[in-house]
Amino acid sequence: MNKMRTGLGRGLDALLKPSNVIVEREEVVTTEAVRSESLLRIKIEQISPNPFQPRMHFDQGALDELKASIFTNGLIQPITVRKIDGGKYQVVSGERRLRACKEIGLIDIPAYIIEVLSDDVMLSMAIIENIQRERLNPIEVGMAFKRLMEECNLTQEQIAERVGKDRTTVANSIRLLKLPQEIQQALITDEITMGHARALINLPSHSMQLDVLAKIKVANLSVRKVESLVKKMLTATSTEKKLFSLKTPGNLASSTSVLALEDKLRKIFGTKVLCKIKQDGTGEVILEFYSSDELERLIDLFDLIEKNYN
């Protein structure tokens, strides 16, 4: 029996078991990966978007390319839909194809029709199909994994097995959601890479993470340089904590004042500032820079301060 491939992927195929979905056609194939030999053409106006669609951003340039391809060659790969009330249908996979066909003015579209027996399965299918096609940005992937855990009660190990990735990859993707929104947006817009983000997430505070993000943008720091910078900052933070731990309880207010001073100087100079206090009451103020251009900026700033002071 010649079977047409739907291109859904191993993880999604695993969801399309007879217990989860039923393909509308004359003969049902009772295999783990369900395939259909027949297609139906459905009016586009009868099809609504997938409410579980994990993709938040649709690249217009890529959509225009898809439209041009469909206009020239037709739709090569049908979409997959499920029936809903009122004689309507809902997209399971292929929302970009549906959008492209709608925008070029097609009236109907070829589709496999399946019956999805629960919203949990629908959610899993939508997320896994997008992840396997690598059409989601890193934040969307992280949010998709989180939804699979929270709404489908899947463990990280189960998610990893279904999408064909290792558990560490799943865990790291979910960790990205702990980053500040500014960093998440920079990752979405390709201002930074996953390597940058993985390094930034090791910093203990959002303020430190945002400081390094600013340096990445100004100096175009590589992932290796960011990793080295983060390591230095973590070492400095550890040293700072040890110094403060040597203080007597009566000097705790002074420690708070030093932190406030560091924060004020950081805002003035736009770079990492570290105030080190020794047991004898002496100390030093360190301003860090990460490129020759940044050093020149600090020198100019000192010159301006000196002129104003004089």
C-alpha positions in Angstrom: 0.0 0.0 0.0 1.5 3.3 -1.1 1.3 5.8 1.8 1.7 9.6 1.5 4.0 11.1 4.1 2.6 14.0 6.2 6.0 15.1 7.4 4.8 15.3 11.0 8.0 13.9 12.6 8.6 11.0 15.0 7.4 12.8 18.1 4.1 14.0 16.5 3.6 10.6 14.9 3.8 9.0 18.3 0.8 11.2 19.3 -1.2 10.1 16.3 -2.1 6.7 17.6 -5.5 5.2 17.0 -6.3 5.9 20.6 -5.7 9.6 20.1 -6.8 10.4 16.5 -8.9 9.0 13.8 -8.3 9.8 10.2 -11.4 10.5 8.1 -11.2 8.2 5.1 -12.6 4.9 3.9 -9.9 2.7 5.5 -8.2 3.2 8.8 -4.5 2.2 9.1 -3.9 0.8 12.5 -0.2 1.6 12.8 1.6 3.8 15.3 2.2 6.5 12.6 -1.2 7.1 11.0 -1.1 8.0 7.3 -3.9 8.8 4.9 -4.3 7.8 1.3 -7.1 10.3 0.5 -7.4 14.0 0.9 -10.3 16.4 1.1 -10.4 20.0 -0.2 -11.9 22.3 2.4 -13.0 25.9 1.9 -10.5 28.2 3.7 -13.4 30.2 5.2 -14.4 27.1 7.2 -11.0 26.8 8.8 -10.0 28.7 12.0 -6.5 29.0 13.5 -5.1 26.7 16.1 -5.8 28.1 19.5 -2.8 26.2 20.9 -0.4 27.6 18.3 2.9 28.1 20.2 4.4 30.4 17.6 4.1 34.1 18.6 6.0 35.6 15.7 5.4 34.9 12.0 8.2 36.2 9.8 6.6 38.2 6.9 9.5 37.6 4.6 9.4 33.9 5.0 5.6 34.0 4.6 6.0 36.0 1.3 8.4 33.4 0.0 5.9 30.6 0.9 3.2 32.5 -0.9 5.3 32.8 -4.1 6.1 29.1 -4.0 2.4 28.1 -3.6 1.4 30.5 -6.3 3.9 29.0 -8.7 3.9 25.3 -7.7 0.7 24.9 -5.7 0.5 23.6 -2.1 2.8 20.5 -2.1 2.1 19.5 1.5 -1.5 19.5 2.8 -2.4 20.9 6.1 -3.9 18.8 9.0 -7.2 19.9 10.6 -9.8 18.6 13.1 -13.5 19.0 13.0 -15.2 21.4 15.4 -18.8 22.4 16.0 -20.9 24.1 13.3 -19.3 22.2 10.4 -16.1 24.1 10.9 -12.5 23.0 11.1 -9.5 23.9 13.2 -5.8 23.8 12.1 -3.7 21.1 13.8 -0.6 21.7 11.7 0.1 24.0 8.8 -1.0 27.4 10.0 1.6 29.2 7.9 0.5 27.3 4.8 -3.1 28.3 5.6 -2.2 31.9 6.0 -0.2 32.0 2.8 -3.1 30.3 0.8 -5.6 32.8 2.3 -3.4 35.8 1.5 -3.0 34.8 -2.2 -6.7 34.4 -2.5 -7.2 30.6 -2.7 -10.8 29.4 -2.0 -10.0 26.0 -0.7 -7.1 23.9 0.5 -6.2 20.2 0.6 -6.2 18.8 4.2 -6.0 15.7 6.2 -8.9 15.5 8.6 -8.3 13.9 12.0 -10.3 13.6 15.1 -8.3 14.7 18.2 -9.9 13.3 21.3 -8.6 15.9 23.8 -7.2 19.4 24.0 -4.1 18.0 25.7 -3.3 16.0 22.6 -4.1 19.0 20.4 -1.7 21.1 22.4 1.0 18.5 22.2 0.6 18.0 18.5 0.8 21.8 17.8 3.9 22.3 19.9 5.8 19.3 18.9 5.1 19.8 15.2 6.5 23.4 15.4 9.5 22.4 17.4 10.4 19.6 15.1 10.2 21.9 12.1 12.5 24.3 13.9 10.2 27.2 13.2 10.1 28.6 16.8 12.6 31.0 18.3 14.3 30.0 21.5 11.9 31.8 23.8 8.9 30.2 22.0 10.5 26.8 22.4 11.0 27.4 26.1 7.4 28.5 26.5 6.2 25.5 24.5 8.2 23.1 26.7 6.8 24.8 29.8 3.2 24.5 28.5 3.8 20.8 27.8 4.9 20.4 31.4 2.1 22.4 33.0 -0.8 21.7 30.7 0.0 18.2 29.5 1.7 17.0 32.7 4.8 15.8 30.8 8.2 15.5 32.5 11.3 17.0 30.9 12.4 13.5 30.1 9.1 12.7 28.3 9.3 16.0 26.4 12.9 15.2 25.3 11.9 11.8 24.1 9.0 13.1 22.1 10.9 15.9 20.3 14.1 14.0 19.8 16.3 16.1 22.0 18.2 15.4 25.3 16.8 16.5 28.6 19.5 19.1 29.2 18.4 20.9 26.1 14.8 21.0 27.3 15.9 22.2 30.8 18.1 25.0 29.3 15.3 26.1 27.0 12.9 26.5 30.0 15.6 28.3 32.0 15.7 31.0 29.4 12.2 32.2 30.5 13.8 33.4 33.8 15.8 36.0 31.9 14.6 39.6 31.9 12.2 40.6 29.1 14.9 42.8 27.5 17.2 39.8 27.1 14.4 37.5 25.9 13.6 40.1 23.2 17.2 40.4 22.2 17.3 36.7 21.7 14.1 36.7 19.7 15.4 39.5 17.4 18.8 37.7 17.0 20.7 40.5 18.7 22.2 37.8 20.9 22.6 34.0 20.4 21.6 31.1 22.6 25.3 30.9 23.6 25.1 34.5 25.0 21.8 33.7 26.8 23.1 30.6 28.4 26.1 32.5 29.8 23.9 35.4 31.0 21.5 33.1 32.9 24.4 32.1 35.2 24.5 35.6 36.7 22.6 35.9 40.0 20.7 39.1 39.3 18.7 40.8 36.5 20.8 44.0 36.9 24.0 42.1 36.3 22.5 40.3 33.3 21.3 43.6 31.8 24.7 45.2 32.4 26.4 42.4 30.3 23.6 42.7 27.7 24.5 46.3 27.2 28.2 45.5 26.8 27.4 42.8 24.2 25.5 45.3 22.2 28.1 48.1 22.5 31.2 46.0 22.0 29.7 43.1 19.9 31.1 40.6 22.4 31.5 37.0 21.3 30.0 34.2 23.3 33.5 33.2 24.5 34.2 36.8 25.8 30.8 36.9 27.5 31.5 33.5 29.2 34.8 34.9 30.4 33.2 38.1 31.6 30.5 36.2 33.5 33.1 34.0 35.1 35.0 37.1 36.3 31.8 38.7 37.6 30.9 35.6 39.5 34.3 35.4 41.0 34.2 39.1 42.0 30.7 38.5 43.6 32.0 35.5 45.5 35.0 37.6 46.8 32.7 40.5 47.7 30.5 38.2 49.7 33.5 36.8 51.6 34.7 40.3 52.4 31.4 41.4 53.7 31.1 38.2 55.8 34.2 39.3 57.7 32.6 42.5 58.9 31.2 42.8 62.4 27.4 43.1 62.9 27.9 46.8 63.7 29.2 47.5 60.3 26.4 45.9 58.3 25.0 49.4 57.5 28.3 50.2 55.9 28.0 47.2 53.6 24.6 48.4 52.5 26.0 51.8 51.8 28.8 50.3 49.7 26.2 48.4 47.6 24.3 51.6 47.1 27.5 53.4 46.1 28.3 50.6 43.6 24.8 50.9 42.0 25.1 54.7 41.8 28.6 54.6 40.2 27.4 51.9 37.8 24.6 54.2 36.6 27.0 57.1 36.2 29.8 55.3 34.4 27.6 52.7 32.5 29.9 49.8 33.5 30.5 47.3 36.2 31.7 48.9 39.4 33.1 47.0 42.4 33.9 48.5 45.8 36.2 46.2 47.8 36.5 46.9 51.5 39.2 45.3 53.6 39.2 44.5 57.3 41.3 47.5 58.2 38.8 49.8 56.6 40.7 50.6 53.5 39.6 49.4 50.0 39.5 50.2 46.3 36.9 51.1 43.7 37.3 49.1 40.4 35.7 50.2 37.1 35.7 47.4 34.5 35.9 47.9 30.7 35.7 45.2 28.0 37.0 46.9 24.9 39.4 49.7 23.8 36.3 51.8 22.7 34.8 51.4 26.2 38.1 52.5 27.8 38.1 55.6 25.6 34.6 56.4 26.6 35.5 56.2 30.3 38.6 58.4 29.7 36.4 61.0 28.0 33.9 60.8 30.9 36.7 61.4 33.5 38.0 64.4 31.4 34.5 65.8 31.5 34.1 65.3 35.2 37.5 66.9 35.8 36.6 70.0 33.7 33.4 70.4 35.6 35.1 70.0 38.9 37.7 72.6 38.1 
